[in-house]
């Protein structure tokens, strides 16, 4: 063994690698929060191993995807646990990457000289969310199909390039074979390659620059701005002093990392064993009555879109994630003041608490929201299949952003929503035929109407009919005894303009 070790050492310098990776000195006073990066790497390795095994049993086609998942769970030894580990590992990845980003932000570790490493971390966060979105469709069950339908529809609200984005994501006009194949390729080929490349660059930068020390080390007597030559000299002196009083990466830091990583992997296994990944009925593109809910880490954004007026949906759907991503990318370039602790950065402290608090409130509201039941409370009875499809379409199109039904929706009647009529008793005032025609072209009935036209190709005639059937069923709390009093007036259809 000594001869083999010597032979390898002469060719790749094992001693040098060990000295660079394991014997390097680290700043003193590092906390358990500094283990989040290593824990994320450990969970990614678990995801890679379980993903490879799952790929051996998965058939990426709508005809066989669902059956291959069922076969894995019911016929392969520990298949259900294996899929559960991969499922809960995805959630753990999101939690750890976000927590790691919060730790770096709260300690000001994105400042000199770690600007590039912060940008790599933002890229890793985007890739991890991309894993969650692309992996969602692969089981090809009802939840996967309809949640992806909503997600791609949201992408379609992007100004100018929305239609192109939808076509690129779906591989066509509708979800189908091309969509599943495309998402599978992204999930198992492109995104893993990108993550490995960005993660290696991230690790290289961490090894090259070292872990950021405690905030107090870099605040005593620091120059005002981090982009000045005086600050660069100050940083080198302070960082060298912190390493002189610090600890070695091995074993001091490695042991902490191993303890946290092991605990998280055990927790993932417990969830996989006793909760599982879940699998609903096979995807049914004709069942438009299904009301989807995305994974929990997308719920705050999903809930936010339900609270804004319909006229603002595209602005919020694109603007909020776009603005947040741009702010994170530009952060190290516009925040160049030397204070790093949250106590000395009031704007950063307020921004972080406002963002986390808002997301927590939106997540809580989404979780508390009652799940769809057989009896529609706003109607007072069980809906038929056509009405259920219309109700689901009403939800998916975010119609409640403008309109109120039984006291719910209308974005609190602010802004443009105050002009939208209350639909609680619309079924007593208008027939389904009138509602159908109105949805197709509101300006035909009311000149200057702010409601957009939903006629083809926005919605098909079948979808408009289902929506009108649902709306015509809305007859208020006294639906059993209320009498219809239709006030339908059908204007003449618009004549096409004559060619000169």
C-alpha positions in Angstrom: 0.0 0.0 0.0 2.9 2.4 0.8 4.3 1.7 -2.7 0.9 2.4 -4.4 0.4 5.5 -2.3 3.9 6.8 -3.2 3.3 6.0 -6.9 0.0 7.9 -6.9 1.4 10.8 -4.8 4.3 11.3 -7.3 1.8 11.8 -10.1 -1.0 13.8 -8.6 0.5 15.2 -5.4 -1.8 13.7 -2.8 0.0 15.4 0.0 -0.5 18.8 -1.7 -4.2 18.1 -2.2 -4.6 17.1 1.4 -2.8 20.2 2.5 -5.0 22.4 0.3 -8.3 20.8 1.2 -8.0 19.5 4.7 -5.1 21.2 6.5 -6.0 24.7 5.6 -6.7 27.1 8.5 -10.2 28.5 9.0 -11.3 31.7 10.9 -12.2 31.1 14.5 -15.7 31.4 15.9 -17.5 29.7 13.0 -21.1 28.6 14.0 -23.3 25.7 13.1 -24.9 28.0 10.5 -21.7 27.7 8.5 -22.5 24.0 7.9 -25.5 24.7 5.6 -23.3 24.7 2.4 -21.8 21.3 3.2 -25.3 19.9 4.1 -26.6 21.1 0.7 -23.8 19.3 -1.0 -24.5 16.1 0.9 -28.2 16.2 0.0 -27.4 16.8 -3.6 -25.2 13.6 -3.6 -28.2 11.7 -2.1 -30.4 13.2 -4.9 -27.9 12.2 -7.6 -27.7 8.6 -6.3 -31.5 8.1 -5.9 -32.1 9.9 -9.2 -29.9 7.5 -11.1 -31.7 4.5 -9.6 -35.1 6.0 -10.3 -34.1 6.7 -13.9 -33.4 2.9 -14.4 -37.1 2.2 -13.8 -38.7 5.4 -15.3 -40.3 5.5 -18.8 -40.5 9.1 -20.0 -43.7 8.9 -22.1 -47.3 9.7 -21.2 -48.4 6.1 -21.9 -45.9 4.5 -19.5 -44.6 7.2 -17.0 -47.4 6.7 -14.4 -47.3 2.9 -14.7 -43.5 2.9 -14.2 -43.9 4.9 -11.0 -46.5 2.5 -9.7 -44.3 -0.5 -10.6 -41.4 1.1 -8.8 -43.5 1.7 -5.6 -45.3 -1.6 -5.5 -42.9 -4.2 -7.2 -39.4 -3.0 -6.6 -37.8 -3.7 -3.2 -37.8 -0.4 -1.1 -38.9 1.4 -4.3 -41.4 3.6 -2.4 -38.8 4.6 0.1 -36.3 5.4 -2.6 -38.8 7.6 -4.4 -39.7 9.2 -1.0 -36.1 10.0 -0.3 -35.8 11.7 -3.7 -39.1 13.6 -3.2 -38.2 14.9 0.3 -34.6 15.5 -0.7 -35.9 18.0 -3.2 -37.6 19.9 -0.5 -34.5 19.7 1.7 -32.4 21.1 -1.1 -34.7 24.1 -1.4 -34.7 24.7 2.3 -31.0 24.4 2.6 -30.1 26.6 -0.4 -32.5 29.3 0.8 -31.2 29.1 4.4 -27.6 29.3 3.2 -28.5 32.4 1.1 -30.1 34.0 4.2 -27.0 33.2 6.3 -24.7 34.8 3.7 -27.0 37.8 3.3 -27.4 38.4 7.1 -23.6 38.2 7.6 -22.8 40.5 4.6 -20.6 37.7 3.2 -21.6 38.8 -0.4 -19.3 41.8 -0.1 -15.6 42.1 -1.1 -14.0 39.8 -2.1 -16.9 37.3 -2.5 -19.1 39.1 -5.1 -18.6 36.4 -7.7 -19.3 33.6 -5.2 -22.6 35.3 -4.3 -23.6 35.3 -8.0 -22.7 31.6 -8.2 -24.9 31.0 -5.2 -27.8 32.9 -6.8 -27.3 30.7 -9.9 -27.5 27.5 -7.7 -30.7 28.7 -6.1 -32.3 29.2 -9.6 -31.1 25.7 -10.7 -32.5 24.1 -7.6 -35.9 25.7 -8.2 -35.6 24.5 -11.8 -35.2 21.0 -10.5 -38.3 21.3 -8.5 -40.4 22.6 -11.4 -39.2 20.1 -14.0 -39.3 17.1 -11.7 -42.9 17.9 -10.8 -44.3 16.7 -14.1 -42.5 13.3 -14.2 -45.0 11.2 -12.2 -47.7 12.2 -14.8 -50.5 12.1 -12.3 -53.3 14.6 -12.0 -51.4 16.9 -9.6 -48.3 16.9 -11.8 -50.2 17.5 -15.1 -52.4 20.4 -13.9 -49.8 22.1 -11.8 -47.5 22.1 -14.7 -50.3 23.5 -16.9 -50.7 26.4 -14.5 -46.9 26.9 -14.2 -46.5 27.1 -18.0 -49.5 29.4 -18.3 -47.8 31.8 -15.8 -44.7 31.7 -18.0 -47.0 32.6 -20.9 -47.9 36.0 -19.2 -44.3 37.3 -19.9 -44.6 40.3 -22.1 -43.4 39.9 -25.7 -41.8 36.5 -25.3 -44.6 34.7 -23.3 -46.0 32.7 -26.2 -42.5 31.6 -27.2 -41.7 30.6 -23.6 -44.8 28.4 -23.4 -44.0 26.8 -26.7 -40.4 26.1 -25.6 -41.5 24.6 -22.3 -44.3 22.5 -23.7 -42.7 21.6 -27.0 -46.0 22.6 -28.6 -49.3 24.2 -27.9 -50.4 21.6 -25.3 -48.9 19.4 -22.6 -48.1 16.0 -24.1 -45.3 13.7 -25.2 -42.9 16.5 -26.2 -43.5 18.3 -22.8 -42.7 15.2 -20.7 -39.6 14.3 -22.8 -38.4 17.9 -22.6 -38.9 18.1 -18.8 -37.2 14.8 -18.3 -34.2 15.8 -20.4 -33.9 19.1 -18.5 -34.2 17.3 -15.1 -31.7 14.5 -15.7 -29.3 16.0 -18.2 -29.1 19.8 -18.5 -29.8 20.9 -14.9 -27.5 18.3 -13.2 -24.7 19.3 -15.6 -25.2 23.0 -14.8 -25.4 22.4 -11.1 -22.2 20.4 -11.0 -20.3 23.1 -13.0 -21.6 25.9 -10.9 -21.2 24.0 -7.6 -17.5 23.2 -8.5 -16.8 26.8 -9.3 -18.6 27.8 -6.0 -16.4 25.3 -4.0 -13.2 26.5 -5.8 -14.0 30.0 -4.8 -14.7 29.0 -1.2 -11.4 27.1 -1.0 -9.5 30.0 -2.7 -11.0 32.8 -0.7 -11.8 30.9 2.6 -14.9 31.0 4.6 -16.1 34.5 5.7 -15.2 35.2 9.3 -17.6 36.6 12.0 -18.9 40.0 11.2 -17.2 41.7 14.2 -13.8 40.7 12.8 -14.3 43.0 9.7 -16.0 45.9 11.4 -13.6 47.4 13.9 -11.9 50.4 12.3 -13.0 49.4 8.8 -13.0 52.0 6.0 -16.4 53.3 4.8 -16.6 51.5 1.5 -15.5 48.0 0.4 -14.4 49.1 -3.1 -11.6 51.4 -1.8 -7.9 50.4 -1.8 -7.7 51.0 1.9 -10.5 48.5 2.6 -8.7 45.8 0.5 -5.5 46.2 2.6 -7.6 46.2 5.8 -9.5 43.0 4.8 -6.3 41.1 4.1 -4.8 42.0 7.4 -7.9 41.2 9.4 -8.6 38.0 7.6 -5.0 36.8 8.1 -5.3 37.6 11.8 -8.6 35.7 12.1 -7.0 32.6 10.5 -4.1 32.8 12.9 -6.4 32.3 15.8 -8.6 29.9 14.0 -8.9 26.1 13.6 -8.1 23.6 10.9 -10.7 22.4 8.3 -9.9 18.8 9.4 -11.1 17.6 11.8 -12.7 20.7 13.5 -15.0 21.9 10.6 -15.5 18.5 8.9 -16.9 16.9 12.0 -19.5 19.7 12.4 -20.4 19.4 8.7 -20.7 15.6 9.0 -23.0 15.8 12.0 -25.5 18.2 10.4 -25.4 16.4 7.0 -26.1 13.0 8.7 -28.9 14.4 10.8 -30.6 15.9 7.7 -30.2 12.7 5.7 -31.8 10.7 8.5 -34.7 13.2 8.7 -35.2 12.8 4.9 -35.3 9.0 5.4 -37.9 9.3 8.2 -40.2 11.4 6.0 -39.7 9.0 3.1 -40.5 6.0 5.2 -43.5 7.2 7.1 -45.0 9.9 4.8 -43.9 8.9 1.3 -44.0 10.8 -1.9 -47.7 10.3 -2.8 -49.2 9.5 -6.1 -52.6 10.7 -7.4 -54.7 9.3 -10.2 -53.2 9.2 -13.7 -53.2 12.5 -15.6 -56.4 13.1 -17.4 -56.2 16.1 -19.7 -60.0 16.1 -20.2 -60.7 16.5 -16.5 -60.6 20.3 -16.4 -62.4 20.2 -13.0 -59.2 19.4 -11.2 -57.9 22.3 -9.1 -54.1 21.9 -8.8 -51.8 23.0 -6.0 -48.0 23.2 -6.5 -45.3 22.0 -4.1 -45.1 24.0 -0.8 -42.1 26.1 -1.9 -44.1 27.5 -4.8 -47.3 28.1 -2.7 -46.4 31.7 -1.6 -46.1 32.9 -5.2 -49.2 30.9 -6.2 -51.2 32.5 -3.4 -49.9 36.0 -4.3 -51.2 35.6 -7.8 -54.6 34.8 -6.4 -54.7 38.0 -4.4 -53.9 40.5 -7.1 -56.5 41.9 -9.6 -56.7 40.0 -12.9 -55.4 43.1 -14.8 -52.2 43.0 -12.7 -51.6 39.2 -12.9 -49.1 39.3 -15.7 -47.2 42.2 -14.1 -46.9 40.3 -10.7 -46.2 36.9 -12.3 -43.2 38.3 -14.2 -42.3 41.4 -12.2 -42.0 39.9 -8.7 -39.6 37.0 -9.4 -37.8 39.2 -12.0 -37.3 42.1 -9.5 -36.3 39.7 -6.7 -33.7 37.9 -8.9 -32.4 41.2 -10.3 -32.0 42.6 -6.7 -30.0 39.5 -5.7 -27.8 39.7 -8.7 -27.0 43.4 -8.2 -26.8 43.3 -4.4 -23.0 43.1 -4.0 -22.6 46.0 -6.5 -24.9 48.5 -4.9 -24.3 47.6 -1.3 -20.6 48.5 -0.9 -20.6 49.9 2.6 -18.3 48.1 5.0 -20.8 47.2 7.9 -21.7 43.5 7.7 -23.8 42.7 10.8 -27.5 43.0 10.5 -27.6 45.4 13.5 -25.7 48.0 11.5 -27.7 47.5 8.2 -31.3 48.6 9.0 -32.4 48.5 5.3 -31.1 45.0 4.8 -32.7 43.9 8.1 -36.1 45.4 7.2 -36.0 43.9 3.6 -35.2 40.4 4.9 -37.9 40.4 7.6 -40.4 41.8 5.2 -39.7 39.2 2.5 -39.7 36.3 4.9 -42.7 37.5 6.8 -44.7 38.1 3.6 -43.8 34.6 2.3 -44.8 33.1 5.7 -48.1 34.8 5.6 -48.8 33.8 2.0 -47.8 30.2 2.8 -50.0 30.1 5.8 -53.0 31.5 3.9 -52.5 29.0 1.2 -52.3 26.1 3.7 -55.4 27.3 5.5 -57.4 27.6 2.3 -60.1 24.9 2.3 -59.6 22.2 -0.3 -62.2 21.7 -3.0 -65.2 19.6 -1.8 -68.0 17.8 -3.5 -70.4 20.5 -2.4 -69.6 24.0 -3.7 -70.4 26.3 -0.7 -71.0 29.3 -3.0 -73.6 27.3 -5.0 -75.0 25.2 -2.1 -75.1 21.9 -3.9 -73.0 19.3 -5.6 -71.9 20.5 -9.0 -72.2 18.5 -12.2 -69.1 17.7 -14.3 -69.5 20.7 -16.6 -70.0 23.1 -13.6 -67.0 21.6 -11.8 -64.9 22.1 -14.9 -66.0 25.7 -15.0 -65.3 26.3 -11.4 -61.7 24.9 -11.8 -61.3 27.1 -14.9 -62.5 30.2 -12.8 -59.7 29.4 -10.3 -57.0 28.8 -12.9 -57.8 32.0 -14.8 -57.5 33.9 -11.5 -61.0 35.4 -12.1 -61.3 35.9 -8.4 -58.7 38.6 -8.6 -61.4 41.0 -9.9 -64.7 39.4 -9.1 -66.3 38.6 -5.7 -68.3 35.4 -5.1 -70.0 35.0 -1.7 -67.7 37.6 -0.1 -64.4 36.1 -1.4 -62.1 37.5 -4.1 -62.0 40.9 -5.7 -58.6 41.7 -4.2 -60.4 43.5 -1.4 -62.2 45.6 -3.9 -59.2 47.9 -4.5 -57.9 49.4 -7.8 -59.5 48.1 -11.0 -61.3 45.3 -9.0 -63.8 47.8 -7.7 -65.3 48.1 -11.2 -65.8 44.3 -11.6 -69.4 43.1 -10.7 -70.1 40.8 -7.8 -71.0 37.4 -9.2 -72.6 36.0 -6.1 -76.1 36.0 -7.7 -75.2 36.3 -11.4 -77.2 33.2 -12.2 -80.4 34.9 -11.2 -79.8 37.9 -13.5 -78.4 36.3 -16.7 -78.7 33.0 -18.5 -75.8 30.7 -19.4 -76.1 31.7 -23.0 -75.8 35.4 -22.2 -72.8 34.8 -19.9 -71.2 32.7 -22.6 -71.5 35.5 -25.2 -70.4 38.1 -22.6 -67.2 36.2 -21.7 -66.3 35.9 -25.4 -66.4 39.7 -26.0 -67.4 42.0 -23.1 -66.9 45.1 -25.2 -69.8 44.0 -27.4 -72.1 44.4 -24.4 -70.4 47.3 -22.6 -68.3 49.8 -24.6 -65.1 50.5 -22.8 -65.3 47.4 -20.6 -62.0 46.7 -18.7 -62.6 43.0 -18.9 -60.5 41.4 -21.6 -62.1 39.1 -24.2 -61.7 35.4 -23.6 -63.0 34.1 -26.9 -60.9 31.8 -29.0 -57.9 31.4 -29.0 -57.7 32.5 -25.4 -60.3 29.9 -24.3 -62.0 27.4 -26.4 -65.8 27.4 -26.9 -66.0 24.3 -24.7 -64.1 26.0 -21.9 -66.3 29.2 -22.1 -69.4 27.0 -22.0 -68.2 25.2 -18.9 -67.3 28.5 -17.2 -70.7 30.0 -18.1 -72.5 26.9 -16.7 -70.7 27.4 -13.4 -71.4 31.1 -13.3 -75.1 30.5 -14.1 -75.3 28.2 -11.0 -74.4 31.1 -8.7 -77.7 32.1 -7.1 -76.8 33.4 -3.7 -77.5 32.0 -0.2 -81.2 31.7 -0.9 -80.6 29.6 -4.1 -83.3 27.1 -3.2 -86.1 29.6 -3.2 -84.7 32.5 -5.3 -86.5 33.3 -8.6 -84.8 34.0 -11.8 -85.2 37.5 -13.3 -83.1 37.5 -16.4 -82.3 40.9 -17.9 -80.5 39.6 -21.0 -80.1 41.9 -23.9 -78.1 40.6 -26.8 -76.6 43.4 -29.0 -76.1 42.9 -32.6 -72.8 41.2 -33.5 -70.1 43.5 -34.7 -69.9 43.8 -38.4 -66.5 43.2 -40.0 -64.9 46.2 -41.4 -65.3 46.5 -45.1 -62.1 46.5 -47.2 -61.4 49.7 -49.0 
